[in-house]
C-alpha cells in the first residue's frame, strides 16, 4: 500500500538564488517503524510545517493510525502486513522489497530527515536501506534516532549499535538520543507518554530549526546552501535549540542549545563545522548577539568553520532563541 497526497506548494521552503529568483527547497521527514512514526505524529500535532511527512512501516495496522498524509507499507509480501518481529533482517528485506517505491517517494527532496527507534526490526533494518536510497537521490540526509533503554536487553542494544553503524555509512549527519538518559533528568512521576515526548522534541526542534533557518529572512541571512555546507558528509552531529527570557537571556539560550542532556554527543567541543542562528524580537541587541555567538565559538574547535545568522521576529519580543548545528566530530 502506498498513498500520497498531491504536492502542496505551501509545504515547501524557499531558497533565494542569484538574481533574486526563488526555488523551492523540499524537505521530507520519514518516520520509520513504530518509534519513528510516533515521532512524526507528535511533530504534526505540534504544528511543525514547511516539510512533507511520510510514515513508513511494515505493520499495516500501526500505519493506519499514522497522522502523516503519505503512508507507505513496506514488505507486504514478506510480512503479510504484520510487524518485523524485532528482527532487523526482516525490516531490511522489507525495505529492499519496496526500494523502487521508496525511491519514488523520496524523489525531488533536497533534504531528508529520517526518524527511527533503533533496536527493533523495522527501524533498525529498514532505516539504513532508506538512508542509502535518500543519499543516492542526492538529498542531504540526516537521521535522528533513539537507542533503547538498558532494561530492554543487550540484544536490542546490539541491534541498535549495528544499525547506527550502518546508518553512518549512508547519512550526511547522525543525531543519536539514548533513551536511557531520560531517566537521569525526568521527574519520577512523569507519565510514560510525556517522557517519550521529551525525546521526540529533539527531532521536532531539529526540523523546526532547519525550517526557520531557511524560511525566515534575517538581518544576517542563512539559507539551505549554508545548511548543506555544514551538514554534508559530516558524520555525527549535535543539533540544539533553546529559548530564554529575562536577564542574560542570550547567554542562557546559547548554553542550553549546546548542552542538551539527551544527546549522545552533548558537547560541541571538537566540532569542525558549526552553524549558529539567533532569533529575537525588535529588542534584541548587538551585545546579546555577540554574547551568544562567543559562547558557542569558544566551545567549538578553534579551526571550525562557523556560519552565523541573525533573524528579527517581532513575535519573539522579550525572548531569544538560539539554534546550533554542530558537525564533523568524526572529522576532527
SETI-275695 format. One record per residue (C-alpha): residue number from 0; residue in one letter; x, y, z; chain. Coordinates in nm, 4 decimals. Each point is the difference from the previous one (the first is absolute). Last residue first. Layout:
// SETI-275695
> num / residu / px / py / pz / chaine
> NUM / a / X / Y / Z / A;
...
// end
This chain:
// SETI-275695
> num / residu / px / py / pz / chaine
> 331 / x / 3.8423 / 1.6066 / 1.3907 / A;
> 330 / x / -0.1974 / -0.1525 / -0.2882 / A;
> 329 / x / -0.2176 / -0.2281 / 0.2107 / A;
> 328 / x / -0.1146 / 0.2995 / 0.2061 / A;
> 327 / x / -0.0845 / 0.1716 / -0.3288 / A;
> 326 / x / -0.3252 / 0.1656 / 0.0955 / A;
> 325 / x / -0.1536 / 0.2645 / 0.2253 / A;
> 324 / x / -0.3428 / 0.1431 / -0.0769 / A;
> 323 / x / -0.0981 / 0.2699 / 0.2469 / A;
> 322 / x / -0.3309 / 0.1840 / 0.0376 / A;
> 321 / x / -0.0298 / 0.2875 / 0.2488 / A;
> 320 / x / -0.3338 / 0.1569 / 0.0872 / A;
> 319 / x / -0.0225 / 0.3292 / 0.1898 / A;
> 318 / x / -0.2958 / 0.1309 / 0.1976 / A;
> 317 / x / -0.1768 / 0.3228 / 0.0905 / A;
> 316 / x / -0.1448 / 0.0558 / -0.3470 / A;
> 315 / x / 0.0163 / -0.3245 / -0.1977 / A;
> 314 / x / -0.3141 / 0.0737 / -0.2042 / A;
> 313 / x / 0.1855 / 0.3021 / -0.1449 / A;
> 312 / x / 0.2374 / -0.2342 / -0.1794 / A;
> 311 / x / 0.3496 / 0.1284 / -0.0774 / A;
> 310 / x / 0.2328 / -0.2674 / -0.1365 / A;
> 309 / x / 0.3755 / -0.0332 / 0.0436 / A;
> 308 / x / 0.2231 / -0.2424 / -0.1864 / A;
> 307 / x / 0.3518 / -0.1333 / 0.0559 / A;
> 306 / x / 0.2118 / -0.2548 / -0.1820 / A;
> 305 / x / 0.2966 / -0.1447 / 0.1873 / A;
> 304 / x / 0.2746 / -0.2113 / -0.1553 / A;
> 303 / x / 0.1792 / -0.1622 / 0.2893 / A;
> 302 / x / 0.3739 / 0.0607 / 0.0397 / A;
> 301 / x / -0.0203 / 0.0935 / 0.3690 / A;
> 300 / x / -0.2312 / -0.3011 / 0.0584 / A;
> 299 / x / -0.3258 / 0.1095 / 0.1558 / A;
> 298 / x / -0.0737 / 0.1041 / 0.3598 / A;
> 297 / x / 0.1450 / 0.3496 / -0.0395 / A;
> 296 / x / -0.2049 / 0.0582 / -0.3142 / A;
> 295 / x / -0.3234 / -0.0947 / 0.1763 / A;
> 294 / x / 0.0525 / 0.2328 / 0.2944 / A;
> 293 / x / 0.1203 / 0.2790 / -0.2311 / A;
> 292 / x / -0.3107 / -0.0211 / -0.2194 / A;
> 291 / x / -0.2331 / 0.0417 / 0.2955 / A;
> 290 / x / 0.1840 / 0.2993 / 0.1416 / A;
> 289 / x / 0.0366 / 0.1708 / -0.3404 / A;
> 288 / x / -0.3706 / -0.0305 / -0.0729 / A;
> 287 / x / -0.0766 / 0.1380 / 0.3437 / A;
> 286 / x / 0.2276 / 0.3030 / -0.0556 / A;
> 285 / x / -0.1598 / 0.0612 / -0.3407 / A;
> 284 / x / -0.3335 / 0.0308 / 0.1755 / A;
> 283 / x / -0.3285 / -0.1863 / -0.0393 / A;
> 282 / x / -0.2873 / 0.2358 / 0.0909 / A;
> 281 / x / -0.1571 / -0.0283 / -0.3461 / A;
> 280 / x / -0.0611 / -0.3646 / 0.0753 / A;
> 279 / x / 0.2554 / -0.2771 / 0.0033 / A;
> 278 / x / 0.1471 / -0.2778 / -0.2100 / A;
> 277 / x / 0.3595 / -0.1205 / 0.0066 / A;
> 276 / x / 0.1230 / -0.2539 / -0.2559 / A;
> 275 / x / 0.3321 / -0.1778 / 0.0369 / A;
> 274 / x / 0.1470 / -0.2561 / -0.2420 / A;
> 273 / x / 0.3078 / -0.1834 / 0.1186 / A;
> 272 / x / 0.2431 / -0.2187 / -0.1962 / A;
> 271 / x / 0.3105 / -0.1680 / 0.1392 / A;
> 270 / x / -0.1542 / -0.1023 / 0.3328 / A;
> 269 / x / 0.2633 / -0.0968 / 0.2580 / A;
> 268 / x / -0.1843 / 0.1411 / 0.2993 / A;
> 267 / x / -0.3638 / 0.0240 / -0.1021 / A;
> 266 / x / -0.1087 / -0.1814 / 0.3164 / A;
> 265 / x / -0.2875 / -0.2412 / 0.0646 / A;
> 264 / x / 0.0906 / -0.2625 / -0.2584 / A;
> 263 / x / -0.2461 / -0.2719 / 0.0939 / A;
> 262 / x / -0.2684 / 0.2660 / 0.0230 / A;
> 261 / x / -0.2493 / 0.0009 / 0.2833 / A;
> 260 / x / 0.1791 / 0.2361 / 0.2401 / A;
> 259 / x / -0.0143 / 0.2784 / -0.2614 / A;
> 258 / x / 0.3119 / 0.2108 / 0.0470 / A;
> 257 / x / 0.0560 / 0.2235 / -0.3024 / A;
> 256 / x / -0.3449 / 0.1608 / -0.0125 / A;
> 255 / x / -0.0147 / 0.0417 / 0.3784 / A;
> 254 / x / 0.3174 / 0.2100 / 0.0096 / A;
> 253 / x / -0.1159 / 0.2169 / -0.2906 / A;
> 252 / x / -0.3431 / 0.0590 / 0.1531 / A;
> 251 / x / 0.1489 / 0.0888 / 0.3395 / A;
> 250 / x / 0.2456 / 0.2469 / -0.1510 / A;
> 249 / x / -0.2662 / 0.1644 / -0.2158 / A;
> 248 / x / -0.2400 / 0.0293 / 0.2961 / A;
> 247 / x / 0.2528 / 0.1674 / 0.2287 / A;
> 246 / x / -0.2892 / 0.1577 / 0.1923 / A;
> 245 / x / -0.3457 / -0.1079 / -0.1064 / A;
> 244 / x / -0.1032 / -0.2547 / -0.2622 / A;
> 243 / x / 0.1507 / -0.3123 / -0.1536 / A;
> 242 / x / -0.0640 / -0.2222 / -0.3009 / A;
> 241 / x / 0.2074 / -0.3034 / -0.0925 / A;
> 240 / x / 0.0791 / -0.1956 / -0.3144 / A;
> 239 / x / 0.2575 / -0.2756 / -0.0356 / A;
> 238 / x / 0.1465 / -0.2119 / -0.2749 / A;
> 237 / x / 0.3027 / -0.2179 / 0.0567 / A;
> 236 / x / 0.1491 / -0.2006 / -0.2809 / A;
> 235 / x / 0.1800 / -0.3257 / -0.0754 / A;
> 234 / x / 0.1193 / -0.0407 / -0.3576 / A;
> 233 / x / 0.0835 / 0.3090 / -0.2086 / A;
> 232 / x / -0.0829 / -0.1045 / -0.3557 / A;
> 231 / x / -0.2053 / 0.3143 / -0.0654 / A;
> 230 / x / -0.1141 / 0.1781 / 0.3171 / A;
> 229 / x / 0.1825 / 0.3346 / 0.0105 / A;
> 228 / x / -0.0030 / 0.0680 / -0.3746 / A;
> 227 / x / -0.3566 / -0.1252 / -0.0343 / A;
> 226 / x / -0.1282 / 0.2367 / 0.2686 / A;
> 225 / x / 0.1802 / 0.2908 / -0.1652 / A;
> 224 / x / -0.1452 / -0.0863 / -0.3417 / A;
> 223 / x / -0.3420 / -0.0280 / 0.1630 / A;
> 222 / x / 0.0078 / 0.3622 / 0.1078 / A;
> 221 / x / 0.1508 / 0.2287 / 0.2612 / A;
> 220 / x / -0.0559 / 0.3758 / 0.0191 / A;
> 219 / x / 0.1454 / 0.2625 / 0.2303 / A;
> 218 / x / -0.2926 / 0.2339 / 0.0648 / A;
> 217 / x / -0.1998 / -0.3093 / -0.0796 / A;
> 216 / x / -0.2584 / -0.1414 / -0.2374 / A;
> 215 / x / -0.1936 / -0.2822 / 0.1661 / A;
> 214 / x / -0.0513 / -0.3109 / -0.2143 / A;
> 213 / x / 0.3423 / -0.1576 / -0.0109 / A;
> 212 / x / 0.1124 / 0.0322 / 0.3597 / A;
> 211 / x / -0.3548 / -0.0324 / 0.1289 / A;
> 210 / x / -0.0559 / -0.3298 / -0.1801 / A;
> 209 / x / 0.3358 / -0.1324 / 0.1208 / A;
> 208 / x / -0.0886 / 0.0837 / 0.3592 / A;
> 207 / x / -0.3493 / -0.1431 / -0.0367 / A;
> 206 / x / 0.1410 / -0.3299 / -0.1217 / A;
> 205 / x / 0.2610 / -0.0188 / 0.2767 / A;
> 204 / x / -0.2407 / 0.1235 / 0.2642 / A;
> 203 / x / -0.2519 / -0.2716 / -0.0883 / A;
> 202 / x / 0.2687 / -0.2662 / -0.0028 / A;
> 201 / x / 0.1201 / 0.1042 / 0.3451 / A;
> 200 / x / -0.3623 / 0.0334 / 0.1118 / A;
> 199 / x / -0.0485 / -0.3703 / -0.0720 / A;
> 198 / x / 0.2234 / -0.0803 / 0.2977 / A;
> 197 / x / -0.2106 / 0.2179 / 0.2300 / A;
> 196 / x / -0.3188 / -0.1471 / -0.1451 / A;
> 195 / x / 0.1230 / -0.3406 / 0.1107 / A;
> 194 / x / -0.0141 / 0.1113 / 0.3615 / A;
> 193 / x / -0.3469 / 0.1496 / -0.0413 / A;
> 192 / x / -0.1310 / -0.3366 / -0.1192 / A;
> 191 / x / 0.1464 / -0.1791 / 0.3009 / A;
> 190 / x / -0.1510 / 0.2395 / 0.2534 / A;
> 189 / x / 0.2501 / 0.2042 / 0.2083 / A;
> 188 / x / -0.0230 / -0.1209 / 0.3609 / A;
> 187 / x / 0.3748 / -0.0396 / 0.0566 / A;
> 186 / x / 0.0773 / 0.3356 / -0.1584 / A;
> 185 / x / 0.2092 / -0.0124 / -0.3169 / A;
> 184 / x / 0.3752 / 0.0654 / 0.0235 / A;
> 183 / x / 0.2047 / -0.3185 / 0.0096 / A;
> 182 / x / -0.2723 / -0.2382 / -0.1133 / A;
> 181 / x / -0.0209 / 0.1655 / -0.3419 / A;
> 180 / x / 0.3676 / -0.0827 / -0.0447 / A;
> 179 / x / -0.0887 / -0.3656 / -0.0583 / A;
> 178 / x / -0.1819 / 0.1021 / -0.3176 / A;
> 177 / x / 0.3375 / 0.0559 / -0.1695 / A;
> 176 / x / -0.0615 / 0.2750 / -0.2595 / A;
> 175 / x / 0.2228 / -0.0109 / -0.3083 / A;
> 174 / x / 0.0398 / 0.2650 / -0.2702 / A;
> 173 / x / 0.1574 / -0.1274 / -0.3237 / A;
> 172 / x / 0.1241 / 0.2215 / -0.2824 / A;
> 171 / x / 0.0575 / -0.0501 / -0.3708 / A;
> 170 / x / -0.1690 / -0.3387 / 0.0074 / A;
> 169 / x / 0.1256 / -0.3130 / -0.1773 / A;
> 168 / x / 0.2805 / -0.1714 / 0.1911 / A;
> 167 / x / -0.1151 / 0.1505 / 0.3291 / A;
> 166 / x / -0.3297 / -0.1831 / -0.0382 / A;
> 165 / x / 0.1805 / -0.3343 / -0.0014 / A;
> 164 / x / 0.1869 / 0.0853 / 0.3201 / A;
> 163 / x / -0.3237 / 0.1139 / 0.1648 / A;
> 162 / x / -0.1728 / -0.3227 / -0.1087 / A;
> 161 / x / 0.2759 / -0.2083 / 0.1591 / A;
> 160 / x / -0.0243 / 0.1961 / 0.3231 / A;
> 159 / x / -0.3791 / -0.0417 / 0.0078 / A;
> 158 / x / 0.0215 / -0.3743 / -0.0600 / A;
> 157 / x / 0.2541 / -0.0309 / 0.2788 / A;
> 156 / x / -0.2285 / 0.2036 / 0.2275 / A;
> 155 / x / -0.2979 / -0.2212 / -0.0871 / A;
> 154 / x / 0.2045 / -0.3091 / 0.0868 / A;
> 153 / x / 0.1302 / 0.1506 / 0.3237 / A;
> 152 / x / -0.3419 / 0.0389 / 0.1552 / A;
> 151 / x / -0.2947 / 0.2394 / 0.0018 / A;
> 150 / x / 0.0905 / 0.0954 / 0.3590 / A;
> 149 / x / 0.2966 / 0.1979 / -0.1361 / A;
> 148 / x / -0.2367 / 0.2352 / -0.1803 / A;
> 147 / x / 0.0161 / -0.0081 / -0.3788 / A;
> 146 / x / 0.1854 / 0.2370 / -0.2365 / A;
> 145 / x / -0.1836 / 0.2863 / -0.1672 / A;
> 144 / x / 0.0549 / 0.1345 / -0.3506 / A;
> 143 / x / 0.0226 / 0.3275 / -0.1913 / A;
> 142 / x / 0.1328 / -0.0717 / -0.3501 / A;
> 141 / x / 0.1027 / 0.2786 / -0.2377 / A;
> 140 / x / 0.0247 / -0.0329 / -0.3784 / A;
> 139 / x / 0.0827 / 0.2887 / -0.2344 / A;
> 138 / x / -0.1763 / -0.1288 / -0.3089 / A;
> 137 / x / 0.1901 / -0.1275 / -0.3044 / A;
> 136 / x / -0.2353 / -0.2890 / -0.0758 / A;
> 135 / x / 0.2795 / -0.2378 / 0.1016 / A;
> 134 / x / -0.0099 / 0.1465 / 0.3507 / A;
> 133 / x / -0.3743 / -0.0606 / 0.0320 / A;
> 132 / x / 0.0304 / -0.3590 / -0.1246 / A;
> 131 / x / 0.2889 / -0.0684 / 0.2387 / A;
> 130 / x / -0.1943 / 0.1480 / 0.2921 / A;
> 129 / x / -0.3014 / -0.2158 / -0.0939 / A;
> 128 / x / 0.2205 / -0.3095 / 0.0151 / A;
> 127 / x / 0.1585 / 0.1110 / 0.3291 / A;
> 126 / x / -0.3433 / 0.0519 / 0.1616 / A;
> 125 / x / -0.1628 / -0.3203 / -0.1289 / A;
> 124 / x / 0.1844 / -0.2305 / 0.2387 / A;
> 123 / x / 0.0337 / 0.1984 / 0.3212 / A;
> 122 / x / -0.3293 / 0.1900 / -0.0300 / A;
> 121 / x / -0.1953 / -0.3016 / -0.1260 / A;
> 120 / x / 0.1341 / -0.2652 / 0.2368 / A;
> 119 / x / 0.0668 / 0.1319 / 0.3479 / A;
> 118 / x / 0.3124 / 0.1516 / 0.1538 / A;
> 117 / x / -0.0098 / 0.3455 / -0.1570 / A;
> 116 / x / -0.2942 / 0.2389 / 0.0194 / A;
> 115 / x / -0.0252 / 0.1900 / -0.3230 / A;
> 114 / x / -0.0287 / 0.3469 / -0.1496 / A;
> 113 / x / 0.1548 / 0.0678 / -0.3405 / A;
> 112 / x / 0.0326 / 0.3618 / -0.1153 / A;
> 111 / x / 0.0373 / 0.0472 / -0.3754 / A;
> 110 / x / 0.1270 / 0.3165 / -0.1671 / A;
> 109 / x / -0.0217 / 0.1205 / -0.3586 / A;
> 108 / x / -0.2819 / -0.2424 / -0.0745 / A;
> 107 / x / -0.0897 / -0.0518 / -0.3656 / A;
> 106 / x / -0.0500 / -0.3752 / 0.0219 / A;
> 105 / x / -0.0508 / -0.1304 / 0.3521 / A;
> 104 / x / -0.3272 / -0.1819 / -0.0687 / A;
> 103 / x / 0.1270 / -0.1327 / -0.3343 / A;
> 102 / x / 0.3107 / -0.1425 / 0.1651 / A;
> 101 / x / -0.2148 / -0.1649 / 0.2657 / A;
> 100 / x / -0.2216 / -0.1530 / -0.2683 / A;
> 99 / x / 0.3057 / -0.1398 / -0.1765 / A;
> 98 / x / 0.1384 / -0.1306 / 0.3308 / A;
> 97 / x / -0.3170 / -0.1955 / 0.0744 / A;
> 96 / x / 0.1370 / -0.3498 / 0.0525 / A;
> 95 / x / 0.3299 / 0.1475 / 0.1203 / A;
> 94 / x / -0.1854 / 0.1782 / 0.2793 / A;
> 93 / x / -0.1667 / -0.3229 / 0.1113 / A;
> 92 / x / 0.3321 / -0.1824 / -0.0254 / A;
> 91 / x / 0.1604 / 0.2439 / 0.2442 / A;
> 90 / x / -0.2943 / -0.0140 / 0.2412 / A;
> 89 / x / 0.0043 / -0.3792 / -0.0041 / A;
> 88 / x / 0.3752 / -0.0017 / 0.0571 / A;
> 87 / x / -0.0487 / 0.2491 / 0.2847 / A;
> 86 / x / -0.2125 / -0.2529 / 0.1942 / A;
> 85 / x / -0.2163 / 0.1576 / 0.2716 / A;
> 84 / x / -0.2985 / -0.1928 / -0.1388 / A;
> 83 / x / 0.0035 / 0.1971 / -0.3259 / A;
> 82 / x / -0.3627 / 0.1066 / 0.0389 / A;
> 81 / x / -0.2969 / -0.1558 / -0.1769 / A;
> 80 / x / -0.1459 / 0.0936 / -0.3386 / A;
> 79 / x / 0.0736 / -0.3322 / -0.1645 / A;
> 78 / x / 0.3628 / 0.0277 / 0.1205 / A;
> 77 / x / 0.1857 / -0.0920 / -0.3187 / A;
> 76 / x / -0.2598 / 0.0814 / -0.2651 / A;
> 75 / x / -0.0891 / 0.3263 / 0.1750 / A;
> 74 / x / 0.3660 / 0.0963 / 0.0386 / A;
> 73 / x / -0.0552 / 0.3745 / 0.0320 / A;
> 72 / x / -0.3219 / 0.1865 / 0.0750 / A;
> 71 / x / 0.0213 / 0.3656 / -0.0912 / A;
> 70 / x / -0.2171 / 0.2769 / 0.1395 / A;
> 69 / x / -0.0035 / 0.3557 / -0.1341 / A;
> 68 / x / -0.2284 / 0.2422 / 0.1883 / A;
> 67 / x / 0.1858 / -0.0794 / 0.3240 / A;
> 66 / x / -0.2300 / -0.0524 / 0.2982 / A;
> 65 / x / 0.0804 / -0.3688 / 0.0463 / A;
> 64 / x / -0.2750 / -0.2263 / 0.1322 / A;
> 63 / x / -0.0224 / -0.1906 / -0.3314 / A;
> 62 / x / 0.3709 / -0.0703 / 0.0265 / A;
> 61 / x / -0.0453 / -0.1815 / 0.3309 / A;
> 60 / x / -0.2450 / -0.2449 / -0.1590 / A;
> 59 / x / 0.2197 / -0.0399 / -0.3084 / A;
> 58 / x / 0.3122 / -0.0932 / 0.1959 / A;
> 57 / x / 0.2926 / 0.0092 / -0.2450 / A;
> 56 / x / 0.0324 / 0.3738 / 0.0490 / A;
> 55 / x / 0.0663 / 0.3312 / -0.1745 / A;
> 54 / x / -0.1744 / 0.3259 / 0.0880 / A;
> 53 / x / 0.0858 / 0.2858 / -0.2371 / A;
> 52 / x / -0.0185 / 0.3687 / 0.0909 / A;
> 51 / x / 0.0678 / 0.2977 / -0.2283 / A;
> 50 / x / 0.1627 / 0.3062 / 0.1573 / A;
> 49 / x / -0.0753 / 0.3697 / 0.0506 / A;
> 48 / x / -0.2104 / -0.0638 / 0.3071 / A;
> 47 / x / 0.0475 / -0.1080 / 0.3597 / A;
> 46 / x / -0.3491 / 0.0215 / 0.1499 / A;
> 45 / x / 0.0660 / -0.1792 / 0.3282 / A;
> 44 / x / -0.2460 / -0.2734 / -0.0975 / A;
> 43 / x / 0.1973 / -0.0560 / -0.3219 / A;
> 42 / x / 0.3216 / -0.0311 / 0.1971 / A;
> 41 / x / -0.1663 / -0.2381 / 0.2445 / A;
> 40 / x / -0.1164 / -0.2281 / -0.2818 / A;
> 39 / x / 0.3519 / 0.0106 / -0.1500 / A;
> 38 / x / 0.1474 / -0.1250 / 0.3274 / A;
> 37 / x / -0.2573 / -0.2790 / 0.0153 / A;
> 36 / x / 0.0893 / -0.0988 / -0.3565 / A;
> 35 / x / 0.3679 / -0.0248 / 0.0933 / A;
> 34 / x / -0.0669 / -0.2122 / 0.3070 / A;
> 33 / x / -0.2340 / -0.2404 / -0.1805 / A;
> 32 / x / 0.2095 / -0.0494 / -0.3113 / A;
> 31 / x / 0.1585 / 0.2716 / -0.2143 / A;
> 30 / x / -0.1285 / 0.3588 / 0.0157 / A;
> 29 / x / 0.1159 / 0.1830 / -0.3115 / A;
> 28 / x / 0.0286 / 0.3790 / -0.0032 / A;
> 27 / x / 0.0299 / 0.1606 / -0.3433 / A;
> 26 / x / 0.1496 / 0.3430 / -0.0646 / A;
> 25 / x / -0.0534 / 0.1564 / -0.3427 / A;
> 24 / x / 0.1843 / 0.3162 / -0.0858 / A;
> 23 / x / -0.2078 / 0.1968 / -0.2497 / A;
> 22 / x / 0.1921 / 0.2442 / -0.2175 / A;
> 21 / x / -0.0223 / 0.3759 / 0.0313 / A;
> 20 / x / 0.1459 / 0.2514 / -0.2399 / A;
> 19 / x / 0.1897 / 0.3000 / 0.1355 / A;
> 18 / x / 0.2714 / -0.0022 / -0.2664 / A;
> 17 / x / 0.2088 / -0.2477 / 0.1889 / A;
> 16 / x / -0.2218 / -0.2490 / 0.1817 / A;
> 15 / x / -0.2231 / 0.0445 / 0.3041 / A;
> 14 / x / -0.1103 / -0.3329 / 0.1435 / A;
> 13 / x / -0.3675 / -0.0459 / 0.0797 / A;
> 12 / x / -0.1576 / -0.2672 / 0.2147 / A;
> 11 / x / -0.2640 / -0.2372 / -0.1231 / A;
> 10 / x / -0.3136 / -0.1214 / 0.1747 / A;
> 9 / x / -0.1989 / 0.2976 / -0.1277 / A;
> 8 / x / 0.0555 / -0.1207 / -0.3556 / A;
> 7 / x / -0.2199 / -0.2969 / 0.0732 / A;
> 6 / x / 0.0908 / -0.3263 / -0.1695 / A;
> 5 / x / -0.3013 / -0.2227 / -0.0480 / A;
> 4 / x / -0.0504 / -0.2569 / 0.2756 / A;
> 3 / x / 0.1781 / -0.3306 / -0.0161 / A;
> 2 / x / -0.1146 / -0.3498 / 0.0885 / A;
> 1 / x / 0.2060 / -0.3142 / -0.0332 / A;
> 0 / x / -0.1285 / -0.3427 / 0.0879 / A;
// end
